């Protein structure tokens, strides 16, 4: 059975609890996470603030959208070039545009 999935903000809040002086084992038991997960999160988000994590998440989403837009644009270009080559007569310069 899989455990709960924590958001980036939740992970950072849990890390801050341990930074506040509480024992790591105590924090892990309270949130039902393993020490391994805690230390992985600490390596990943250790010095990050909640606001920085939100900004990182937004930038990752924007990056993903831009990658999709670029892929669609490249695919359209490729299709147009293929159609242009098919429509041109052999031995002549293709002037589709």
Backbone as JSON Lines, residues from 0, in Angstrom:
{"i":0,"aa":"X","n":[0.85,-1.18,0.0],"ca":[0.0,0.0,0.0],"c":[0.89,1.24,0.0]}
{"i":1,"aa":"X","n":[0.61,2.16,-0.89],"ca":[1.4,3.39,-0.97],"c":[0.92,4.38,0.08]}
{"i":2,"aa":"X","n":[1.89,5.18,0.53],"ca":[1.57,6.2,1.53],"c":[1.04,7.46,0.88]}
{"i":3,"aa":"X","n":[0.85,8.45,1.72],"ca":[0.35,9.74,1.26],"c":[1.41,10.43,0.41]}
{"i":4,"aa":"X","n":[0.98,11.14,-0.59],"ca":[1.9,11.95,-1.39],"c":[1.86,13.37,-0.85]}
{"i":5,"aa":"X","n":[3.03,13.86,-0.52],"ca":[3.15,15.2,0.05],"c":[3.5,16.21,-1.04]}
{"i":6,"aa":"X","n":[2.92,17.39,-0.93],"ca":[3.28,18.47,-1.86],"c":[4.64,19.01,-1.45]}
{"i":7,"aa":"X","n":[5.24,19.75,-2.34],"ca":[6.54,20.36,-2.05],"c":[6.45,21.25,-0.82]}
{"i":8,"aa":"X","n":[5.36,22.01,-0.7],"ca":[5.18,22.89,0.44],"c":[5.1,22.1,1.73]}
{"i":9,"aa":"X","n":[4.38,20.95,1.69],"ca":[4.28,20.1,2.88],"c":[5.65,19.56,3.28]}
{"i":10,"aa":"X","n":[6.42,19.14,2.3],"ca":[7.76,18.61,2.58],"c":[8.62,19.65,3.28]}
{"i":11,"aa":"X","n":[8.56,20.87,2.78],"ca":[9.38,21.94,3.37],"c":[8.9,22.26,4.78]}
{"i":12,"aa":"X","n":[7.59,22.25,5.01],"ca":[7.07,22.49,6.36],"c":[7.56,21.41,7.33]}
{"i":13,"aa":"X","n":[7.56,20.15,6.87],"ca":[8.04,19.06,7.71],"c":[9.52,19.24,8.02]}
{"i":14,"aa":"X","n":[10.3,19.63,7.02],"ca":[11.73,19.87,7.24],"c":[11.95,20.99,8.25]}
{"i":15,"aa":"X","n":[11.13,22.04,8.18],"ca":[11.28,23.17,9.1],"c":[10.94,22.76,10.53]}
{"i":16,"aa":"X","n":[10.01,21.79,10.69],"ca":[9.7,21.31,12.05],"c":[10.94,20.72,12.69]}
{"i":17,"aa":"X","n":[11.69,19.94,11.91],"ca":[12.9,19.34,12.45],"c":[13.97,20.39,12.69]}
{"i":18,"aa":"X","n":[14.0,21.43,11.86],"ca":[14.96,22.52,12.05],"c":[14.65,23.32,13.31]}
{"i":19,"aa":"X","n":[13.38,23.27,13.72],"ca":[12.96,24.02,14.9],"c":[13.4,23.41,16.21]}
{"i":20,"aa":"X","n":[14.15,22.31,16.16],"ca":[14.67,21.73,17.39],"c":[14.08,20.38,17.73]}
{"i":21,"aa":"X","n":[13.07,19.95,17.02],"ca":[12.48,18.64,17.28],"c":[13.36,17.55,16.68]}
{"i":22,"aa":"X","n":[13.3,16.37,17.26],"ca":[14.09,15.24,16.78],"c":[13.55,14.76,15.44]}
{"i":23,"aa":"X","n":[14.46,14.35,14.56],"ca":[14.06,13.88,13.23],"c":[13.15,12.66,13.35]}
{"i":24,"aa":"X","n":[13.5,11.73,14.24],"ca":[12.67,10.53,14.42],"c":[11.25,10.88,14.85]}
{"i":25,"aa":"X","n":[11.14,11.84,15.74],"ca":[9.83,12.27,16.23],"c":[8.99,12.87,15.08]}
{"i":26,"aa":"X","n":[9.6,13.72,14.29],"ca":[8.9,14.35,13.17],"c":[8.49,13.28,12.15]}
{"i":27,"aa":"X","n":[9.38,12.34,11.88],"ca":[9.08,11.27,10.91],"c":[7.92,10.42,11.39]}
{"i":28,"aa":"X","n":[7.92,10.06,12.66],"ca":[6.81,9.24,13.2],"c":[5.48,10.01,13.13]}
{"i":29,"aa":"X","n":[5.53,11.29,13.48],"ca":[4.31,12.1,13.49],"c":[3.68,12.18,12.11]}
{"i":30,"aa":"X","n":[4.53,12.3,11.07],"ca":[4.01,12.45,9.71],"c":[4.0,11.13,8.93]}
{"i":31,"aa":"X","n":[4.38,10.05,9.62],"ca":[4.36,8.72,9.04],"c":[5.22,8.63,7.76]}
{"i":32,"aa":"X","n":[6.45,9.12,7.88],"ca":[7.4,9.03,6.77],"c":[8.66,8.33,7.28]}
{"i":33,"aa":"X","n":[9.44,7.78,6.37],"ca":[10.69,7.13,6.75],"c":[11.79,8.18,6.89]}
{"i":34,"aa":"X","n":[12.83,7.79,7.61],"ca":[13.98,8.69,7.74],"c":[14.65,8.9,6.39]}
{"i":35,"aa":"X","n":[14.64,7.87,5.56],"ca":[15.23,7.96,4.23],"c":[14.52,9.04,3.42]}
{"i":36,"aa":"X","n":[13.18,9.04,3.47],"ca":[12.42,10.07,2.76],"c":[12.75,11.45,3.3]}
{"i":37,"aa":"X","n":[12.83,11.55,4.61],"ca":[13.15,12.84,5.23],"c":[14.49,13.37,4.72]}
{"i":38,"aa":"X","n":[15.5,12.52,4.73],"ca":[16.84,12.96,4.31],"c":[16.89,13.24,2.8]}
{"i":39,"aa":"X","n":[16.11,12.5,2.02],"ca":[16.04,12.78,0.58],"c":[15.4,14.15,0.35]}
{"i":40,"aa":"X","n":[14.33,14.44,1.07],"ca":[13.69,15.75,0.96],"c":[14.64,16.85,1.42]}
{"i":41,"aa":"X","n":[15.4,16.57,2.48],"ca":[16.33,17.58,2.99],"c":[17.4,17.89,1.96]}
{"i":42,"aa":"X","n":[17.89,16.87,1.27],"ca":[18.89,17.08,0.22],"c":[18.28,17.86,-0.95]}
{"i":43,"aa":"X","n":[17.02,17.57,-1.25],"ca":[16.35,18.2,-2.39],"c":[15.87,19.62,-2.07]}
{"i":44,"aa":"X","n":[15.29,19.81,-0.91],"ca":[14.64,21.09,-0.57],"c":[15.23,21.76,0.66]}
{"i":45,"aa":"X","n":[16.37,21.31,1.13],"ca":[16.93,21.74,2.41],"c":[16.95,23.22,2.68]}
{"i":46,"aa":"X","n":[17.44,24.02,1.78],"ca":[17.59,25.45,2.02],"c":[16.46,26.28,1.41]}
{"i":47,"aa":"X","n":[15.44,25.61,0.92],"ca":[14.37,26.3,0.21],"c":[13.28,26.78,1.17]}
{"i":48,"aa":"X","n":[12.7,27.89,0.85],"ca":[11.57,28.43,1.58],"c":[10.3,28.0,0.85]}
{"i":49,"aa":"X","n":[9.14,28.05,1.51],"ca":[7.88,27.63,0.89],"c":[7.59,28.47,-0.35]}
{"i":50,"aa":"X","n":[7.84,29.78,-0.27],"ca":[7.58,30.65,-1.42],"c":[8.49,30.28,-2.6]}
{"i":51,"aa":"X","n":[9.74,29.96,-2.3],"ca":[10.66,29.55,-3.36],"c":[10.21,28.25,-4.01]}
{"i":52,"aa":"X","n":[9.66,27.35,-3.2],"ca":[9.17,26.08,-3.73],"c":[7.98,26.3,-4.67]}
{"i":53,"aa":"X","n":[7.1,27.21,-4.29],"ca":[5.96,27.53,-5.16],"c":[6.45,28.11,-6.48]}
{"i":54,"aa":"X","n":[7.41,29.01,-6.39],"ca":[7.96,29.63,-7.59],"c":[8.63,28.57,-8.47]}
{"i":55,"aa":"X","n":[9.36,27.66,-7.87],"ca":[10.0,26.58,-8.62],"c":[8.95,25.73,-9.33]}
{"i":56,"aa":"X","n":[7.88,25.41,-8.64],"ca":[6.8,24.61,-9.23],"c":[6.18,25.34,-10.43]}
{"i":57,"aa":"X","n":[5.93,26.63,-10.28],"ca":[5.36,27.42,-11.38],"c":[6.31,27.46,-12.57]}
{"i":58,"aa":"X","n":[7.6,27.63,-12.31],"ca":[8.59,27.66,-13.39],"c":[8.67,26.31,-14.1]}
{"i":59,"aa":"X","n":[8.58,25.23,-13.35],"ca":[8.6,23.9,-13.96],"c":[7.38,23.7,-14.86]}
{"i":60,"aa":"X","n":[6.21,24.17,-14.42],"ca":[5.0,24.06,-15.23],"c":[5.13,24.9,-16.5]}
{"i":61,"aa":"X","n":[5.65,26.11,-16.37],"ca":[5.84,26.98,-17.52],"c":[6.83,26.36,-18.5]}
{"i":62,"aa":"X","n":[7.9,25.79,-17.98],"ca":[8.89,25.13,-18.82],"c":[8.27,23.97,-19.59]}
{"i":63,"aa":"X","n":[7.44,23.2,-18.93],"ca":[6.77,22.08,-19.57],"c":[5.86,22.56,-20.7]}
{"i":64,"aa":"X","n":[5.11,23.62,-20.45],"ca":[4.23,24.17,-21.48],"c":[5.03,24.68,-22.68]}
{"i":65,"aa":"X","n":[6.14,25.35,-22.41],"ca":[6.98,25.86,-23.5],"c":[7.58,24.72,-24.32]}
{"i":66,"aa":"X","n":[7.97,23.65,-23.66],"ca":[8.5,22.49,-24.38],"c":[7.43,21.89,-25.29]}
{"i":67,"aa":"X","n":[6.2,21.8,-24.81],"ca":[5.1,21.29,-25.63],"c":[4.86,22.19,-26.83]}
{"i":68,"aa":"X","n":[4.89,23.51,-26.6],"ca":[4.67,24.45,-27.71],"c":[5.77,24.31,-28.76]}
{"i":69,"aa":"X","n":[7.01,24.17,-28.32],"ca":[8.13,24.0,-29.24],"c":[7.99,22.71,-30.04]}
{"i":70,"aa":"X","n":[7.61,21.63,-29.37],"ca":[7.44,20.35,-30.06],"c":[6.35,20.45,-31.12]}
{"i":71,"aa":"X","n":[5.24,21.1,-30.79],"ca":[4.16,21.27,-31.76],"c":[4.62,22.11,-32.95]}
{"i":72,"aa":"X","n":[5.36,23.15,-32.68],"ca":[5.86,24.01,-33.74],"c":[6.83,23.26,-34.66]}
{"i":73,"aa":"X","n":[7.72,22.49,-34.08],"ca":[8.66,21.71,-34.89],"c":[7.94,20.66,-35.73]}
{"i":74,"aa":"X","n":[6.9,20.06,-35.15],"ca":[6.12,19.07,-35.9],"c":[5.41,19.72,-37.08]}
{"i":75,"aa":"X","n":[4.82,20.9,-36.86],"ca":[4.15,21.62,-37.96],"c":[5.15,21.96,-39.06]}
{"i":76,"aa":"X","n":[6.33,22.42,-38.67],"ca":[7.38,22.73,-39.65],"c":[7.74,21.5,-40.47]}
{"i":77,"aa":"X","n":[7.92,20.39,-39.79],"ca":[8.3,19.15,-40.45],"c":[7.22,18.71,-41.44]}
{"i":78,"aa":"X","n":[5.95,18.82,-41.04],"ca":[4.84,18.44,-41.92],"c":[4.79,19.36,-43.14]}
{"i":79,"aa":"X","n":[4.94,20.66,-42.91],"ca":[4.91,21.61,-44.03],"c":[6.06,21.36,-45.01]}
{"i":80,"aa":"X","n":[7.23,21.04,-44.51],"ca":[8.35,20.75,-45.39],"c":[8.09,19.48,-46.2]}
{"i":81,"aa":"X","n":[7.49,18.48,-45.57],"ca":[7.19,17.23,-46.27],"c":[6.16,17.47,-47.36]}
{"i":82,"aa":"X","n":[5.14,18.25,-47.07],"ca":[4.11,18.55,-48.07],"c":[4.71,19.36,-49.21]}
{"i":83,"aa":"X","n":[5.57,20.3,-48.89],"ca":[6.22,21.13,-49.89],"c":[7.06,20.28,-50.84]}
{"i":84,"aa":"X","n":[7.8,19.31,-50.29],"ca":[8.62,18.43,-51.11],"c":[7.76,17.56,-52.03]}
{"i":85,"aa":"X","n":[6.62,17.12,-51.54],"ca":[5.73,16.27,-52.35],"c":[5.12,17.06,-53.49]}
{"i":86,"aa":"X","n":[4.82,18.32,-53.27],"ca":[4.15,19.14,-54.28],"c":[5.1,19.73,-55.31]}
{"i":87,"aa":"X","n":[6.39,19.73,-55.03],"ca":[7.32,20.33,-55.98],"c":[7.66,19.33,-57.08]}
{"i":88,"aa":"X","n":[7.94,19.86,-58.27],"ca":[8.3,19.01,-59.39],"c":[9.77,18.65,-59.29]}
{"i":89,"aa":"X","n":[10.15,17.43,-59.69],"ca":[11.55,17.04,-59.63],"c":[12.4,17.95,-60.52]}
{"i":90,"aa":"X","n":[13.57,18.31,-60.04],"ca":[14.5,19.12,-60.81],"c":[14.29,20.62,-60.69]}
{"i":91,"aa":"X","n":[13.23,21.05,-60.01],"ca":[12.99,22.49,-59.82],"c":[13.17,22.83,-58.35]}
{"i":92,"aa":"X","n":[13.47,24.08,-58.1],"ca":[13.61,24.52,-56.72],"c":[12.22,24.61,-56.09]}
{"i":93,"aa":"X","n":[12.12,24.12,-54.9],"ca":[10.82,24.15,-54.19],"c":[10.59,25.57,-53.67]}
{"i":94,"aa":"X","n":[9.47,26.15,-54.05],"ca":[9.12,27.5,-53.6],"c":[7.73,27.47,-53.01]}
{"i":95,"aa":"X","n":[7.61,26.79,-51.89],"ca":[6.31,26.65,-51.23],"c":[5.89,27.9,-50.49]}
{"i":96,"aa":"X","n":[6.85,28.63,-50.01],"ca":[6.52,29.75,-49.13],"c":[6.27,30.94,-49.94]}
